[in-house]
Amino acid sequence: MARITFRKLALVFVSLISLAAIFSLHTSLWSRSSSRSNGVISRGTPINSLSSSLSPVRTRSVNKTGVSFHQQNELKPVAVPMGMINYDEWTCPPFVGYFVDDLRMHRYDWPEKPTVRMSSRAVRVITGHIYHFGARLYGYLHPPVTGLYWFSVNSSLSEGAYSIELWISRSSDPTKLVKRFNVTYAIEEKNCSKITNPIFIKLANQFIYYFEFHVKSFKAVLDIGVQVRESGIFPWDENKYVYNNKERFGNRRITESVAQSVLLLYRKEFSKFYTNRKVKGIHYLVETKDQSYGSRFLLEMDIQLENGDTMQTSEYVYLPNKKRGRLCHTLNFQWKRNINVYIVVSVKDLGEWIKHLIHNMVDIYHATNDKHFQLVIVDYSSDDIDITKELLESSLPHWKVISLEGPFSRSAGLQAGVDYASDNNSIVMTIDMHLTLPLDFIDSVRKHTIEGKMAYAPMFFKLSEGFSENNVDGYWQIGTFGLFGMFKSDWERVGGFDVINYKYRWGGEDWDLLDRVVSIGIEVFRVRPPGLFHYYHTRAGMWGFHGNKLSC
């Protein structure tokens, strides 16, 4: 009995020691986290950190960056003071390649065994000519005021190749990181500087935010860093229409009362001309408002014929403000059925996506039996596919491959496709890769393109990484005009793409075209067509890759 009591006392004593150790660790973590409150983010300067080292965290959870947090025995953690961040560096094999994923492949070394562990005052990496280099910079941000913050990545690369990722958590929790930047870049025998398009993130003063910055390079002489500054709005007005361009909702819905009133007015006018036919109902209705004059409707209806059959018809009608009880036919504003449509795309080394596009166009052809469209592919010497062979083996009746030499140029390639269309009384629709087009896409182009009056620039739904049209997550891309259609005669009037100033620039050619289209009085119609999806993709293998290199 005495022996049992002594054993129980020993267990109680050990338990008390364990509780004391846990209390000591909790106190250490609390004191470190509470000491972060004085950190700041300097305007227009690299990000500064607010935290000490993460070494006390001993959980086994793995965050989205592939980093498992637990005690690191190989290198003792650096005590990082206020205004500093943690900096880990790898400078030896087996870390070959220049993708961040090449670091994650070596779980034994990443992130547990860096070659060097130190602290830094800025999120910045400078390297000499190092064959195999990797870096992980991590810490906490504490914004001085609540508001919208501007983030971008600046880099200078004189040779070699690199990729970077910037992750920022929604809180101080490292397991809730969100990827904000993912850039891969390489050059051949010349210097290049890059600035990523900025992103805007709302940060609150009462919170701290964990972040990680990963760099992987190969034979690179590199100077790269992250910049952050506050937005120019003061005080912040909470206006989501200013900063939130990730529009998740579809087209604005016309109220049922408006739709019914338009249908009744149309039936009234229709019965005056066709006594043996009947308007059964509306199939599709699109409204374009003009506050000064009235509303224009594209009205698509089911019409019952004399023999009882049903046909579908569509036309533009106008409801003026001054005569709300009467519909009018639009003068010289009707779409042309069965007009030829050229679908133009410019490509280089995107073999699998070219196959996807061809199959997509074949599906449209079989579903609609529409023989009045032609796929035009402008190819910059693709090495990973024989485009002509793929098209010959398909059942697509009309297509054309235009071969161009030299570095890839989206604007010059698309303009070559526009020039190929010889008939001014046809529509030329330029598109991007990585799309799935809905089956009614060709007819939609015809309905929303009016010669001399209206161009068509549909928005697409940009799918998030890992999602598809069968498992949808993403947003409507409203800030680009990569899909643009006009009559060939209007392309001639506008002058087409600016192939001088935008020949080798990434982006901007669509906005330049838009400005010139609007300046000659052509309306640009925008809609969010159901089924028009853009797949997530990296820029690896795109636009100027020669082997494993990107041209500047």
N, C-alpha and C positions, 0 to 999 in steps of 0.2 A: 504493500500500500504506500509506504514511504517512497519507494522507487518510482511509482507512477506519479506521485505528487511532484517529485523533483523534476521529472521529465516535462510535466505540464508547465512548471515554473520556467524551465529553460526555453520552452517554445514561446511563452509569453515574452520573455526577455528579448529573444531574437526578433519577434514581431515588433516590439517597441523600437528596436534599432532600425528596422526596415522603414517604419512609419516616419522616424526622424529623418532618414535619408531622403524619402520621398518629399517630405515637407521642405527640406533644404533645397532640393532641386526645383520645386514649385516656386519657392521664394526667389531663387536665382532667375528663373524665367520671368517672373512677374516684375522683378526689379529691372531686368534688361528691357522688357517690352515697355515699361512705363517710362524708361529713360529716352524713348525715341521721340517724344512729343515736341522737341525743339528743332527738329530738322526742317530744312526748307528746300524748295526747288527754285533755283535762280532762273530768272527770265532770260531766255536766249542762250543758256549755257548748258553744258552736258549735265545729265542727271546726277545728283548727289545722293548718297545713301544715308539712311538714318539708323541702321542697326549695327549691333555687334554680330559676331559670327553665329552661324546656325548650329554650332556643334552641340549645344545641350539638347537639341531635339533628337529623341531616340525612337521615334515611331518607325514602323516598317512600311508605311504607306508609300505608294509610288505615284508621283504626280504625272501630268500629261507630257512633260518633257522627258520622261523616262528616268528621272532622278529618284533614287530611293534614299530616304533620309534615315540615317542611323549613325551610331558612333563611328568615327573614322580613326583607325588605329595607325595607319601607315604614316600619315603626316599630321602633326599636331596642329589644330586650328589656330589661325591668327586672330588675336584679339583686335577687332576692328572698331575704332573709335567713331564718334559722331562725324557725319559728313564723309564717310568712307564706305566702300563696298568691298565685298569678297571677290578675289580674283584668283581663279585656278587656271593653270596652263599645262598643256601637253605638247612636247616637242620631239617625240621619238616614235618609231614604229611601235605597234602595228597600225597606227592611225593613218592609213593611206586614203586617197581620194579627197574631194573637196566639198562633200555634202555633210551636213550636220548629222544625218543618219549614220554616216560612217563612224562617227564617235560612239553612237549608241550601240553599235554592233558589238563593242568590246565591253561587256558588262563588268568584267573583272577589274578593268582600269577606269572605266567611266561610271560614276564620277568620283570613285573612291581614291584613286591613286594619281593625282596630278604630278607632273614633273616639278612644278613650282606652285606654292600657295602663298599668296600675299594679299595686300590690300591696295585699293586704288581710289583716287578722288573723283574719277569720272568713268562713265561707261564708254571706254575708248580702248582700242587695241591697235598697237603699232608693231609690225614685224619687219625683219629683214628678209633676205632670201632664204626662207626655211622650207624644206621639202614637205615635212609633215607637221602641221601646227593645228592645235585646237585650243579653245579658251571658253571658259564659263565664268561669267560675271553675275553676281547675284546679291540681293540685299532688299531694302525696304525704301519706299517713297512715302513722304509725308507732305501733302500739298499745303502751302501756306494759307490758301483760301479755298473755299468750295467754288468750283467752276469747271469750265471746259478747257482741257489742256491739249496742246498741239505737239505731236510726236513725229519725228522723221529720223531716218538713218542716212548719214552722209558717209561717203567712202571715196578713197583715192587709191587706185590700183595701177602700178606701173608694169606689172607682169604677173603671170600665174592665174589662179582661179580661187574663188571663195564662195561660201554660202553663209548666211546668217539667219538667226531666228530671234525675235524679241517676244517674250512672254510676260504678260502682266496679269496678276491675279485680281479677282474682284474684291479681295480682302487681304488680310495678312496671312491667310491660309495658303501654304505652298501647293496644296493638292487641288486648288481651284484656279490654276493658271489658264489663261486664254491666249492663244497665239495671235499676235498683232501684226507681225511682219514675217515674211518668209521670202528671202531674196537669194538667188543664185546668179553668179556673174563670173565671166572669164574673158580674157583678151588675148590678142596675138600681136606682139612686137610694137605696142604703142601704149601711151598712158591714157587712162580714162578716169573720170570722176562721175559719181552717181549720187543723186539725191532722190530717195523714194518719195512717192506722193504721201503727204502728211495724213495722219489719222487723228481724229478728235475723240478724246475720252473724258467723260465726266468723273472728276475726283472730288471727294468730300474731305474737308479739313478735319473732321472728327475721326477719320479712319487712317490707317496706314495700309500700304499696298505692297505685297511681295512681288518681285520681278526677277527674271533671268534673261540674260543676253548670251547667246551661243554663237561662236565663230568657228568655222572650219575652213582651212585654206591649204593649197598645194602649190609649192614653188612660188609663193606670192610675196611681193613687197607691198605691204598693205597698211593703210591708215584708215580706220573705220570707227565711227562713234555714233551714239544716239543723242539727238537734240530734243529738248522739250521746252515749251514756253506756254504761258497762259494765252487764252484766246483774247480777241480784242473787244469783247462785249463786256461792259461794266455798268451796273451790276448785271450778272447773268440773268436773263429774262425767262429761262425755262422754256424757250420756244423750240419745240422739237422740229418744227419745219425748217429751222435754220441749220441744225447740225445733223439730223438723223436722215440720211439718204437711203437707209435700208427699209424701203417701203414694202410691207408684207401683204397689203390688201390689193385686191383686184380692181377692176374698173368701178367707177362710181355707178351705183345702181339708180336707174331712172324709176321714179315712183310709179306705182301701178295706175294711179289716177291720170298721170300724164300720158302713159302708154295707151290707156283706154280712150282718152280724148282724141289722141292722134288717130287711132284705129277707126273711131266713129266718123271723124272728119274725112278720112280717106275712103271709107265705105260710101259715104254720101257722094263724093266726087266720082268714085269708080262706077257707081250705079247709073250715072248719067250717060256714060259712054258704053258700058257693057251690061246690057239687060239680061243676058243669058249666062253670065258668070257671077260668081259670088266670092267675096273675101272671107275666108274661113277664120283666119287668125294671124297674129304676128309671130313670126319665127325669130326675128332678130331686129333690134332697134338701137340705133346709135344716134345720140344727140350731140350737136356742136352748137354751143350758145354764142350769140353775139348780143351783148347787153343793149346795144343801141338799136338794132334792127329786128332781131328775133332769133329763132332757132332753126337750124338745118337738121333734118333727120335722114339717115339712111334706113329705109324701111324695107324689110325683107318679109314677105308674106306667103301664105299658102292660099292659092286661088283654085276654086272648084270650077272645072270646065263644063261645057254643055253636056258631055257624055258621062259626067260623074267623076272623071279622073281629077287628080290634084297635081298642080304644078307649082313650083316655087319661083317667085320673081322678086326682084329688089330694085329700088330706084331711090333717088334723092328727092325729097320734098321740102318745102319751106313754110314755116309758120311765122308770119310777120307779127311784130308787136302791135301794130296799128289795126290789124285785121285778124284777131285771135280766133274768129269763128270760121276761117277759111284757109285751106291748104293751097299752096302754089307750087307749080313745077319750077324747078331751078333752071334758069336760062344758061345754056352751054355748060352745064355741070352735071353730066351723067357719065357713068363709067361704061367702058366698052367691053362687051363680052367676046370671048374667044380671041382676044388680041394676044400677040406673041409676048411672052415674058422671058427675059434672060436672067438667070440666077448666076451671079458672078462671085467667085471666091478666089483669093490669092493664097498660095500655100508654099511651104518648103519643109520636107522631111517630117511630115505628119501622116505617115502611111495608114495607121489604124483609123485615124479620124477621117481621112479621105474615104476609106472604105465605108465608115459609118455614114458619111454624107451621101455617098452613092446609093447605099441601101435605103436611106431615108427618102431620097428622090424616087427610087423605084417603088417604094410603098405608096407615095403620093400618086404616082402614075397609075398603079393598079387600082387604087381606091377611087380615083376620079375619072380614069380613062381620058385624061386631058392630054392632048397631043400638041398643044400650042405653048409649050415652054421648053427651054433648052438650058442645060447646065453647062456653064463655062468655067473651067478650072485653069487658072494661070499658075504655072508651076515653075519654080526656081530650082531646076535641076535636082529634084528629090532623089535621094539614093535608096530610100527604104521602101519604095513601091513603084511598080510600073502602072501608072495611072491609065494609060491607053488600054492596056491589057484588061484591067479591072472593068473599064467601061464597055469594052467589046464583049466581055463575058456577062454583062448585066443585060437586062431587058429594057433599059432606058433608050427610047427611040432617037432622041436628039441631044447631042452633047458636043463639046469642043474642048480640046486641050491646047493651050497656048504656052509654049516653052520660052522662058526668058533666062538669060545668063546674068551672072554677077550676084552681088549681095542682095539679100531679100529686101524688098520694099513693098509694104502693104499698099501705099497710095499708088505707086507706079504700076503694081500688078493689077489692082482693081481698075485703074484707068485703061490699061490694055484691054481688059474685058469689056469695059464700056465702049471703047473704040471699035471692038469687034462687031458690035451690033450695028449693022448698016442701015436698018430700017428706022427712020425717025418716028414712024407711027408704031413703035413698040415700046415696051417698058423694060428698063434695066434695073434690077434689084441687086445691090451689093450686100453680101452677108459675111459673117464671121465663121470661123471653125468652131468646134466643140458645141454644136447646137443640135437639138432635135426639133424639126419643124413640124407643126401640126398638119394633118392631111388636107385641110382647106387653105393652106398657106398661099398657093398660087392664086386662087380666086380672091382671097383677102387682099393680095397685092393689087389685083385689078380693080376691086371695088373702092379702094382708098387712094387710087392714083388717077388724077384727072389732068389731061394735057393742058399745060399753061396755067393751071389753077392750083393743083395740090400734089404734094409729094407725100410719101409714106415712110414713116420711121417707127416701126413697132418696137415696144420694149420687150425684153425677154426676162424670164424668171431665172435668176442666178442661183443654182443649187449649191448648198453647202457641201463641204468635203465629205465624201462617203455616201451621198444621197443621189437618188435618181428620180425619174418621173413616176416610178412606182412607189417611191418612199420619199416624199417631198419635204424638204426643209431649205429655206433660203429667203430670198427677197427679190422684188422687181428692180431691175437695174434701170434707173430713170435718168442717170446723168450722162449716158453715152448715146451716140447715134451711129453705131457700127453697122446697123441694118438700115439701108437707105435706098428708096426706090423712086424713080421719076421716069417720065417719057424720055426717049432718046433725044427728042428735040429740045427738051428742057435741060438735059445734060449739056447739050451743045451751047445753049444760051448762057448757062452758068459758067461754062469753061471746064467742068469736071474737077477732079482732084488737083490740088497744088502739088505737083510732083517735084518742084524745085525746093521749096522751103520745108516740105514734110517728107522728103524722100526716104530718109533713114531715121526719122524721129519716131519714138514710140508714143503714139497718141497725138491728138490735136487736129489731125487731118479731117476728122468728122465734124468738129466744131467749126473749122474754117469753111468747109463746104456748106454747113448749115447757115452761117452768116451770109454767104453770097446768095444762097437760095432765097432766104427771106428778103434780102435787099432788092430783088427784082419782083417782089410781090407775090411769090408763090407761098401758099399756106402749107405748113408741115403738120400732117395729121399723126397723132400719137395715140396708141391704144395698147392694152395689155392682153394679147391673144392667149386664150387658154391653150395649153399644150406646147407653147414656145419656151423651151428650156435651154439653159446654158449650163454645161457641166463644169464642175470644179476641175482645175488643172494647174500644175506648176508651169513655170516658163522654161523648164528644162526641155531641151530638144526643139525649141521654138526660135524662129526669127533670127537666123544667122549663126546657128551652131555649126561649126566645122569640126567634125569628129566630136570631141568633148569640149570644144571651145566656143565661146560666144564672141562674135566680132563686136567692136565698140560702136 
